[in-house]
Amino acid sequence: MRRYRGLCAGIFCLCLIIGGCGQGTIPGSSKTYIYYINGDGTGLTQEEYELPDGSTREQIDAVLKELRRETDSIDYKSACPHYVHINKWTLEDSDLEIDFSESYRRMSTAEELLFRAAAVHSLEQIGGVDYIRFTVEGKEVKDSQGRETGYMNHDSFVENTGSSLHSYQEGSLHLYFANKTGDRLKEEVVSVRYNSNISVEKRIAEQLIKGPSMEGTYPTLPPETKILGVSVRDGICYVNFDEGFLNMDYKISPQVRIYSVVNSIVAGGEAGQVQILVNGKTDVDYPDGISLEKPFSRDLEIVEEKEKD
């Protein structure tokens, strides 16, 4: 007997998982897509994909290979971690079963849910595949509630009625703003409550644009600056600002502005370096001949020492 059940809303629900994806998987649609993790790492995005000619089995192989392929984009990345391997897959009638290596269990709850959703949405577009089931070394995958996920299709990721749409968390951010003379940074610790479906790196960038609240600290980013995208890949956080990033009405060292962003993101996020882009480009005319071509590492020498009580 075929088993499949809808997932209870956990960290993500349907509108957050495929937010920004447009229609999502549409049975019978003439277009097909591969689903990726978005730049924030908080949901999925889709890219149009042309299924190769061939049998159902050949198309399954092609989609599984595409799901594992690393992308060149900073706006989305593969939902399948590089360390996750497929042992084998079998297709019986229209039921596709995929068995993964033990390394599958290394994924966090959020990563695993996103990968499962991306794989199901991508694979069920293949004619002859109606349901997908995951196992790890022959044992059925379980959700965050400890329940077997069973056979899945797009309906398996529908949000439960009455579930909380957003999940919030509280934390402290170590932000770096300019000192009075604009030639050094001063640290300000702020407590924030934010939607956990927004990456902490993006939240930090938003707080920098919002500006400081502590006396003796001054803004480093113009308030009209817009964030076009934030993503983390291979230990590097890519922050894409619009041209507002280049504007400033008062005197501030160009290095101070750069390291305000870099030091703040490295202190609060998971990246060890920060790549700054302006309208998606790094070959911009930045003051003092500073090149944005390569990622920046944290610099604490530019930070003023805290005054002792």
N, C-alpha and C positions, 0 to 999 in steps of 0.2 A: 504493500500500500504506500503510495507516495505521501511523504510527509513534508509539509512546509508551513511556516507560521510567520506572521509579521513580527518585526523586531519591536520591542518596547523602546520608547524614546530614551536615549542615554545621553551621551555628550552631544550627539547630533540628531536632528530630525530631518525629514525629507527636504524641506525648503532650505535648510542650511547646508545639507550635504550637496545638493545640486544647485545651490544658489549661483546665479550668473550663468547657468547652463542653457538658458532658453527653454525649449520644450522638454528636454530630457529625452529618454528613450521612448520612442513612439512606435508601438507595434504596427507594422505595415507601412511605415514611412519609407520613401524612396531613398532617403539619405541615411548613412550610418556614421557612427562616431566612435572614437576612443575616448575614454574618460581618464582625466588626470587630476592630480591634487593641485589646487589653485595656489597662487603665490603666497598667500597667508598661511597655507597649510591647514586651513579650517574647513575646507569643503572641496567639491569637485567642479571641474570645468570640462567642457567637451571640445574636441577638435574633429572636424570632418575627416573621415577616413574612407577610402574606397576599398571595399572587400575585394580580394583577388578572385579571379575566376577559378573554378575548381570545385571539388567535392566539399561537403560539409566538414569532413575531417581536415582537409587542407586549409579551409578557412579558420577552423579552430586553432590550428597550429600557428597560422599567421597572426591572429588576434592575440594569442598568448605571448607570442614573440614581441608584438608591438606594445603590449602592456608592460613588458619588462624593459623596453628600450629607454635609455636616458635621453632627455630632450635637450636642445640647445637654448631653450627659452628660459627667461628669468621669471616669466609670468605663470608657468605651470611646470610640474615635474611628474615623473612616473609615480604611480601609486604603489608600485611593487618595489620594496627595498631590494637592494642588490644582493643581499645575503639570503633572500628567500628563493628556494629552488623547487621546481616541480619534479616530483618523482615519476609520475605517470598520470595519464588521464584516460578515461574510458567513456564511450558514448553508447548508451543502450536505449533504443527507441529514441525519445527526444530528451532523455535525462543525461546530462553531462556531469561526471564526477571527476574532480581534480584532487590528487593526493600530493601534499607538499612535504618538504623536508622538515625536520624538527626545528630548524631555525625560524620557521613561521611563528613560533611562540615567542620569539624575541620582540615582536612588534608590540607597541603600546596598545591599549584599548582603542584609542582614537585612530592610530595608524591602521590597525586591523580592520576596523569598521569601514574606514575610507577605502581601503584596498578591496574589501569584499564587495562594497557597493560599486566601485569602479569596474571590477571584473564582471560582476553580474550584468550591469547595464551595458557593458561592451559586448559580452558574449551572447546575450540573449537576442541580439539583433541578427544573428546568423540563422538562416532558415534551417530547420531541423533541430534547433536547440530551444527548448521551452523552459527547462529548469536546470539549475546548477547547484551542485553540492560539493562542499569542501571537506577534506579530511587531512589529518597530519599523521603520517606514518600509519595510515589505516584507521585512525581513530577520528570520529567526527568532531569537527570544530564546534566550540561552544561560545555563546555570546557573553557579554559582561555580567549577565545574571546567572551564568552557569548552565544555561539551557542549550541543548543542541540546536544548531541553526537549521538543520534539515535541508530540504530542497528549496532553493530561492529563485525568485524572479523579481521584476521591478516592484511588485506589490509588497515584497518583504521589507521594503524600506520606507513604508508609509508611516507617518507619525500617528501615534495613538491619540484618539480624541481626548481632549482635556489635558494633554501633557503640557508641561512648561515649554514655551517656545524658546526661551533663552536661558542660558546658564551663566551666572555671574560669579566672579571671585574677587577677593580683595588682596592687595599686596602693596609693597613699598617699592618705589622706583628711585634709583639714584641718578638724578639728572644733573647735567653740567651746563651752567649758564655763564655769561660773561661777568667779569668784575666791573667796577666803576670806570676804569680806564680802558676797558675793552681789549686788554692784552693778555689776560689770563682767565682761566676758568674757575668757577666756584661751584662746589657741590651742594645740591639741594635734595633732600630726601622728602618725597611726597607720598602720601597714602592715597591709593586710588581704588575704585571699585569699577570693574570693567567686564564687558561681555567676553566670556571665555572663548567664544567663537571668533574673536578678533585676536590676531597674534600679539604677543607682548611687544614685539619689535615695532609694530605699527602703532600701538598705544603709546610707546615712548616717543615716536616721531610726532604724534598728535600733541603730546604734552609739551614738547619743545616748541612747537608752533604756538601753542596757547600761551607760553611764556612763564616766567618765574613768579612766585608769590612771596619769596623771602626777601626781606629788606637787604639792600646791598648787592643784589644780583640783577642782571639785565638780560633782555632777550637776545638770542643769537640768530633766530630765524624770523624773517618778516612775517607778520600775521596773515598776509594774503597768500602765503605759500600753500600750495596744494600738493597732497601726496597722491601720486599717480599709481604707485604700487610698492609693496614691500614683500620680499620673499627671502627664504633662507635655503641655501644649497651648499653642501660640502663645506660647512663651517663658515660660509661667507653670507652676510646679510646684504641684499641688494635693495637700496632705497632709491626710488625714482621720484624726484620732485619735478614740479613744473618750473618755468622760468622765474617764478617769484622767488626761488631760492637765491637767485643772483642779485636781488635788489636789497638795499639796506640804506636807510635814511640817516643813520648816524655812524660814527666812526667805530669800527670793530675790526680787529685783526682777522684776516682771512683764515689763518690757522685756527683761531678760536672758534670760528663758525664750524669748520670741518670737524674739529675734535669735540665740539659740543655734541654733534651727532654721533660720532664714532665712540667716544667714551661712554655716552649714555646707553647706547644699544649694546655694547659689549658687556657693560656692567649688569644690565637687566635681562638680556636675551641669551640665546644659546650659541650665538656666532662669536668667533674669535677675531673676525675682521669685518669691515664694512666697505662696500662698494657704493659710492654715490653717483647717481646719474641725474641728468637734467633733460627732461623730455625724452628719456630713453637713451641718451647719448653720454659718452664720457669724454669725447673730444670737444670740450667747451672751453671758452675763454674765461678762465678763472683768475682772479687777482693774484699778484705776486708770483705769477708764473707757476702756480701750484697745478700739478697735473692730476686729473681725476681718472686717468687711464687704469690705474691699479688700485686694489683694495687697500684700505688704511688699517693699521693695527692701533690699539689703544696707546695713548701717550699721557702718562700721569705727571710728566715733568712740567706740563703746561697748567697744572692745577695748583691753585694757591693752597698752602697749608691752612688747616683749620685753626682759628684762634683758640688758644687755651683759656679755659675759664679761670 
